[in-house]
Amino acid sequence: MIRVAQVSKWYGKRRVLQTVSLELPISQIGLLYGPSGSGKTTLLRLIAGLDRPDEGEILLGGAVCSTPVSIVPPLRRHIGMVFQESALWPHMTVAGNVSFGLLNASRRHRRERVKTLLECFDLLPLAQRYPSQLSGGQARRVAIARALAPDPAFLLLDEPLAHLDKALRGHVIEMVVEWARAIGSTVLMISHDPQEVEGVVNHCWRLCDGHITEV
Amino acid sequence: MVAVFRQLSPQASLSLGYGARRMTLLARSFGWALLVGFLGMVLGVVGALALWRCRNGWGVAARWLLLAGAALPPYAHILAWWSVFRFLNRGLSSVGLMGLPQRGGLVSLWVQMVAQLPLVAGLALVGFLSVETSLIEAGCIYQTRARVFRRIVLPLARPMVVAGGALLFVLALVDYGIPSAFQFPTAALEVFVEFGASASVGKAAAVALPVLLAAAMGLAMALSGLRKAVLMPGQPTRLVSPPLGPGTSRVWVLATLGLLFLQVVLPVGSLLLSVKSWQNLLDALVGAMSEFRTSLWTASVAALLSPLIALAPAHILATKRAGLGVWFLLLVPVAMPAALVGIGLTSLWSSLAVTPYGTRWMPVLAAIARFSPIAIPVLVAQRRRMAEPLIEAARVFARPWDVWWRVELPMTLPGLVSAACLVFVLTLGELGATLIVVPPGYATLTMRIYTYLHYGASEGVAALSLALSLICLLVGALGFVTWRLWSRAAMRVGA
């Protein structure tokens, strides 16, 4: 379960989030949408532990992970995350990027897991390519595969369908949902266009000027 | 370079005879310079990590103070470490232990490394800051901070880290100031010795050739990272908590303080202690007034002219897509042994009818030849950080000359000031080329200090070094402040 309780966040003098609360039950899929600059990415970063809230608290799986005075590091939150700009490491191959979250696993398990994920997202022929040799859509799929690789308990997706052409969007979202269900992940995603993921989400929130409303 | 190497004949090389002594000297110099480069790079990474941690309040002040330590001339470090070793050895002998060596390769390696630390640490820091925040954050989700640093930050910053080490190697190879003070003969010094003994440009060139080749290789290794650092557009990415290796923040704060101590507090403090009284400082300055004037004149004129000379190449490097070859050609004078620059200038000008040879312009020319290339990266970096739309807007209304004269040049002024400050500071500490080109009856303060240094440290030397160090620190600070103020102003207009 992801629980955000009365969270506020300031950047300088600007209040980006104003006492935002949401609750996403375990193994369910939630959607956050809203106009640009409404605080969607900020909220996702707070849940990931990349930023600290100025007010309120965030709980993952029932455990308090973020408060204004204490924060559990991202590594110990069992999350997978797709960043807005993919954030692929340019010096690693596609396979290297996907396997980064599996460095503690055995080499054999790592290889098999990477192969399965790359196959699933039609990336196997690109395994030895570097991010600079990928198109925007291919990079996006690599970022999703990387987020899924360590079987995260919580999956945070910032515009996962950006840069993907229409034909591919349906397939990718289908794969994400299938994987998430298989590993029991709770998924919170951001999308500009709620209609794209209409059929798969269980909960939907709209963020506008830092205020949240459940739709 | 052409003036020197056109006189390099096979006969000169053969008559010189690379005997066992010279071969050993060459091998030892290369090995020593490699060690300086490598260990300096390691220390630089530690320093950069410590500085990366210093992001708020006093930490930022410590960061700038440490980097400003680059302005300190080498003899400030030489004198400081002499005092330290003397002090330590007194303590060791009082308890019946053997003293530490006060001369030789090991000591000069340490001092050379510490003296050039801001350069390596600064480049490594730029490397760390150039890694995109999102790449670090993405790593932190899956792995420990130490692993993220090792597998993501360090590989991405590697070109700049290596550039720092390679530049340190080049500087250690071509300049003999510090090793000669610790009686460690190097190949760069041998160039000067050979020219002094034979007065043959060809023979000096033959001695210098392997040094030049090795230094050019070092420069080539540094270029990729240096170019990346210089061409990095605008402000580095938003700072996040850096993914440090093991250890608590207290360890890194202590590391920063330790570096600050080594780099600034120790040299300046030791000079202050050695001078003993203000009267000594005054006496030493009055006694060396002529050298003081020569030094200031030489440094001022070189500082005025070098950035202007560097303007055109900097413009080419900043606006055209110049390859590494062009960068190499423009910066290769940095890899020339200092003595060779002096020999080349002497050889070139002494054969002409109208010539500055034998005048006080010769040291200025030597400084320009050595340090104009160093002004180029400063100007390129500043040009790259200019608000391009402002220049493009001017192009709509004016001819290219007017755009350059009325818009680009005024916007380049802060870069010119910073480059001038850098050249001024470097010229004040220059010795290798000046020794060869200085006309009879003239001497710079650095020459006088080094002459005295060979008779051992004294209050007089410390006083002169202190005066020069303070001037260097002030001018260095002026350069830094100009750059910082401009950077902030440029960011406000959206550069």
Interface residues (C-beta under 8 A of the other chain):
Chain A: A48 L50 P73 P74 L75 I79 G80 M81 F83 Q84 E85 A87 W89 P90 H91 F100 G101 L103 R146 P150
Chain B: E132 S134 L135 E137 A138 G139 C140 I141 Y142 Q143 T144 R145 R147 R151 I152 P155 L156 V240
